[in-house]
Amino acid sequence: MTRPALRRFAVAATAVLAVAVAADGALWWWVCGQIEQQVAATIAAPPLGGMRVSAAPLRRGGWPFAAMVEVPSLAAEIPVTPGESLRWRADRVTVALEFAHPRTLIVAVAGPQQIQAGAAPPIPVTAARLRTLVPLETGVPVRALAIEVADLRATLPQGDFIVGALDIAGESRPAAQQGEPALTVAATARQVTLPPSQPPAQSWPLGPVIDRLAFDLAITGPVPRNPDLAGRAEAWRDGGGAVELRRFELAWGDVGLTGGATVALDAQLQPMGAATARITGHAAALRALTAAGVLTPRSTVAAGAVLALMARSPVEGGPPVVEVPFSLQNRTLALGRIPLLRLPELVWRPPS
């Protein structure tokens, strides 16, 4: 290539690069503006259910690979009871759209956080990763999200509560007909370290670390908009609403548990349903429930005798496994026909 041709090529390449940078800058500015408008509108919106949100002035960033809006000092206050509220604050939250993945909005919490309930002291919270991924579809409201958490640590007065990893995926859609899921949630938590129990003389019966906790949950039925809580519950029940625990897994100390359940509301708006469970380490589970005061010694003896008769050793070896049915009716949880405990009544309307 001759020197004049080389110069022309360099000029053309520089022009193309300048146009690309300008186009990327314009795109970045426009997308940041769209995100900024949505974030500002959400913060300034009338309180939903009494919840109030505030933040410091928004800042733009992320160029050239992403359009990002930083929300400093984001705080939310959620009323729980008259005169009491739950408050959350984060040093910095970012809302970003990466140009390499333009169909996924990423909301990430960075830096320390605080959670405070009522007049109790604030609880410091940190996490190596805490972000929500929101898939975007043109012309369709957001109906799904995924939450990713790693090394979450909450410093409680009695000690640290730690979650090694937590993944949650949820999807919401109108049920086309009775029995179809309106909301599905799948969650998996690993290496959950519990704080020291109170009083200190009582340790966690199954140990301070839950190795794994996972579930798949589906809620079927209509989503009523009745402002009265009891009215919403009645409409949901009358529309065939139910909560289906399609999968449940727990590995905690010597106890392993898998199973599923279906729960609905009875005529008095109290939970009713049935469940099946496959348990390993049932003796340790009964000891833990008794030590925690969930079961009475009498119920423990009766349940232990039944479980011992039902235990089977797997063909492939390992600890004995018990497959048991549970039922919930008239606020009484039963193992087969043996009542285990009576649940408190759900109050949908405050006493007049």
Number of C-alpha atoms within 10 A of each C-alpha: 7 7 8 9 10 11 12 12 13 12 12 12 12 12 12 12 12 12 12 12 13 12 12 17 16 12 17 23 16 13 19 24 16 12 19 20 11 12 17 15 11 13 16 13 11 12 13 9 9 12 15 17 20 17 19 13 11 14 13 19 16 16 16 13 14 20 25 26 24 23 24 19 16 20 21 16 19 18 16 14 9 6 7 12 16 16 19 17 23 21 17 19 21 20 21 24 22 18 17 9 9 13 14 18 19 19 20 18 22 18 14 13 21 18 19 16 17 14 9 8 12 18 15 16 20 20 21 14 17 19 19 21 17 17 15 16 11 7 6 7 9 14 15 17 19 18 19 15 18 19 17 19 18 20 16 15 11 12 12 17 17 22 21 17 19 21 16 18 17 17 16 16 15 14 16 11 13 13 15 17 23 20 20 19 18 19 17 17 20 19 19 22 17 16 19 18 14 10 8 9 8 11 15 17 16 16 13 18 18 19 15 17 19 18 19 19 21 21 23 24 24 24 18 15 10 12 8 12 13 14 15 17 19 19 18 19 18 14 17 16 24 22 19 20 20 14 15 19 18 19 18 20 16 14 18 17 20 18 19 18 19 19 19 20 20 16 10 10 16 20 19 19 18 16 17 16 17 16 22 23 17 23 16 15 21 21 17 18 16 17 16 14 10 15 18 14 15 11 18 18 13 14 21 17 11 16 20 14 9 13 17 14 12 10 6 5 7 9 14 15 20 21 16 17 16 18 21 22 16 13 17 16 20 18 20 13 10 15 16 20 16 14 14 9 12 11 10 14 10 5 5 3
